[in-house]
């Protein structure tokens, strides 16, 4: 997801709703938040007028593999649905 955000930045996309949903980063705070099954995170991006994207990441519990960290990453892309 970090690489995807960097690709979006290089292509001119800008993060939106930064106060509520800041872009993902490789920080201790983000790592702790993503490891918490009850938290996860969201990041929203604007690509000019045609598109907005929302990236949602959440940790999954897997009783068969409790020692592994597993995550569900959801990407939604559509015509703008929120004000930047």
Backbone as numpy.savetxt, mean C-alpha at the origin, in Angstrom:
# Nx Ny Nz CAx CAy CAz Cx Cy Cz
6.07 -4.08 -3.10 5.26 -2.89 -3.10 6.11 -1.64 -3.10
7.30 -1.72 -2.46 8.19 -0.56 -2.48 8.68 -0.29 -3.91
9.02 -1.34 -4.63 9.47 -1.19 -6.01 8.33 -0.64 -6.89
7.13 -1.13 -6.68 5.99 -0.65 -7.46 5.76 0.84 -7.21
5.82 1.26 -5.95 5.66 2.69 -5.65 6.75 3.52 -6.33
7.99 3.01 -6.35 9.08 3.74 -6.98 8.86 3.84 -8.50
8.33 2.78 -9.11 8.01 2.83 -10.53 6.95 3.88 -10.80
5.94 3.94 -9.94 4.89 4.95 -10.11 5.47 6.35 -9.99
6.34 6.57 -9.00 6.98 7.89 -8.82 7.74 8.28 -10.09
8.55 7.37 -10.61 9.35 7.65 -11.81 8.47 7.95 -13.02
7.27 7.39 -13.04 6.34 7.62 -14.16 5.49 8.87 -13.95
5.72 9.60 -12.85 4.99 10.84 -12.62 3.77 10.73 -11.73
3.51 9.54 -11.20 2.39 9.37 -10.28 2.76 10.05 -8.96
1.74 10.53 -8.25 1.99 11.17 -6.97 1.12 10.53 -5.89
1.68 10.38 -4.68 0.87 9.84 -3.59 -0.17 10.87 -3.17
-1.35 10.40 -2.82 -2.43 11.28 -2.36 -2.90 10.78 -1.00
-3.64 11.62 -0.30 -4.16 11.28 1.03 -3.02 10.84 1.96
-1.90 11.55 1.84 -0.68 11.18 2.56 -0.87 11.21 4.07
-1.66 12.15 4.55 -1.87 12.25 6.00 -2.58 11.00 6.55
-3.60 10.53 5.83 -4.37 9.36 6.27 -3.69 8.05 5.88
-3.12 8.00 4.68 -2.54 6.77 4.14 -1.20 7.07 3.46
-0.13 7.22 4.24 1.17 7.55 3.63 1.70 6.40 2.79
2.57 6.70 1.83 3.18 5.63 1.03 3.95 4.66 1.94
4.02 3.42 1.50 4.78 2.42 2.25 6.26 2.78 2.20
6.98 2.45 3.26 8.41 2.71 3.33 9.07 1.60 4.15
10.35 1.44 3.94 11.09 0.42 4.68 11.59 1.03 5.99
10.67 1.18 6.94 11.00 1.74 8.25 10.58 0.77 9.34
11.11 0.96 10.53 10.72 0.11 11.66 9.23 0.26 11.96
8.72 1.49 11.85 7.30 1.75 12.12 6.41 0.98 11.14
6.72 1.07 9.84 5.92 0.36 8.84 6.02 -1.15 9.04
7.22 -1.66 9.32 7.39 -3.10 9.51 6.54 -3.59 10.67
6.55 -2.84 11.77 5.75 -3.23 12.95 4.27 -3.19 12.62
3.84 -2.17 11.91 2.42 -2.05 11.55 1.98 -3.18 10.65
2.80 -3.54 9.67 2.42 -4.61 8.74 2.47 -5.99 9.39
3.32 -6.16 10.39 3.38 -7.45 11.07 2.18 -7.67 11.98
1.50 -6.60 12.35 0.32 -6.70 13.21 -0.88 -7.12 12.34
-1.41 -8.29 12.63 -2.52 -8.83 11.84 -3.73 -7.90 11.84
-3.87 -7.10 12.88 -5.04 -6.23 13.01 -4.86 -4.84 12.39
-3.71 -4.57 11.80 -3.47 -3.23 11.27 -3.32 -3.21 9.76
-2.16 -3.56 9.24 -1.94 -3.47 7.80 -1.76 -2.03 7.38
-1.89 -1.77 6.07 -1.72 -0.41 5.59 -2.30 -0.21 4.21
-2.47 1.07 3.87 -3.03 1.47 2.58 -2.24 2.65 2.05
-2.05 2.69 0.75 -1.40 3.82 0.10 -2.18 4.14 -1.18
-2.47 5.42 -1.39 -3.24 5.84 -2.57 -2.38 6.72 -3.47
-2.57 6.58 -4.78 -1.75 7.27 -5.77 -2.62 7.86 -6.87
-2.16 8.97 -7.45 -2.85 9.67 -8.54 -1.96 9.69 -9.77
-2.52 9.31 -10.92 -1.80 9.36 -12.19 -2.52 10.35 -13.10
-2.24 11.63 -12.91 -2.93 12.65 -13.69 -4.42 12.56 -13.46
-5.19 12.81 -14.50 -6.65 12.71 -14.38 -7.21 11.33 -14.66
-6.52 10.48 -15.43 -7.19 9.24 -15.81 -7.32 8.18 -14.72
-6.36 8.10 -13.77 -6.39 6.97 -12.86 -6.03 7.34 -11.43
-6.57 6.55 -10.52 -6.10 6.51 -9.14 -5.86 5.04 -8.82
-4.90 4.81 -7.93 -4.60 3.44 -7.52 -4.57 3.39 -6.00
-5.00 2.27 -5.46 -4.96 2.04 -4.03 -4.26 0.71 -3.79
-3.23 0.73 -2.97 -2.46 -0.45 -2.62 -2.75 -0.76 -1.16
-3.26 -1.96 -0.89 -3.61 -2.37 0.48 -2.80 -3.62 0.83
-2.15 -3.60 1.99 -1.33 -4.73 2.43 -1.76 -5.13 3.84
-1.97 -6.42 4.03 -2.33 -6.93 5.34 -1.69 -8.29 5.59
-1.33 -8.53 6.83 -0.71 -9.81 7.18 -1.78 -10.88 7.34
-1.45 -12.08 6.90 -2.35 -13.23 7.02 -1.79 -14.19 8.06
-2.67 -14.74 8.84 -2.27 -15.81 9.75 -2.49 -17.14 9.04
-1.49 -17.99 9.09 -1.60 -19.31 8.48 -1.24 -20.33 9.56
-2.23 -21.01 10.07 -2.01 -21.98 11.14 -1.10 -23.13 10.71
-1.05 -23.40 9.42 -0.19 -24.48 8.93 1.28 -24.06 8.89
1.53 -22.75 8.79 2.89 -22.23 8.72 3.03 -21.01 9.64
2.89 -21.21 10.93 2.89 -20.06 11.86 4.22 -19.30 11.91
5.31 -19.93 11.50 6.61 -19.27 11.55 6.86 -18.35 10.35
6.01 -18.43 9.32 6.18 -17.61 8.12 5.35 -16.34 8.19
5.92 -15.27 7.67 5.15 -14.03 7.52 4.55 -14.05 6.12
3.23 -13.99 6.06 2.54 -14.02 4.77 1.64 -12.79 4.69
1.55 -12.22 3.49 0.81 -10.97 3.31 -0.12 -11.07 2.11
-1.25 -10.40 2.22 -2.18 -10.26 1.11 -2.01 -8.84 0.58
-1.68 -8.71 -0.69 -1.50 -7.40 -1.31 -2.61 -7.22 -2.34
-3.38 -6.17 -2.19 -4.49 -5.88 -3.08 -4.23 -4.56 -3.80
-4.38 -4.57 -5.11 -4.22 -3.37 -5.92 -5.54 -3.06 -6.59
-6.04 -1.86 -6.36 -7.26 -1.40 -7.03 -6.89 -0.20 -7.89
-7.31 -0.22 -9.16 -7.03 0.88 -10.06 -8.32 1.22 -10.80
-8.63 2.52 -10.84 -9.89 2.95 -11.46 -9.82 4.43 -11.80
-10.90 4.91 -12.39 -11.03 6.34 -12.59 -11.04 6.98 -11.19
-10.58 8.22 -11.08 -10.52 8.85 -9.75 -11.84 8.75 -8.99
-11.74 8.30 -7.72 -12.92 8.16 -6.88 -12.85 9.00 -5.62
-11.67 9.56 -5.32 -11.54 10.48 -4.18 -10.81 11.72 -4.65
-11.00 12.81 -3.93 -10.28 14.05 -4.25 -8.84 13.92 -3.74
-7.86 14.23 -4.57 -6.45 14.10 -4.16 -6.06 15.01 -3.03
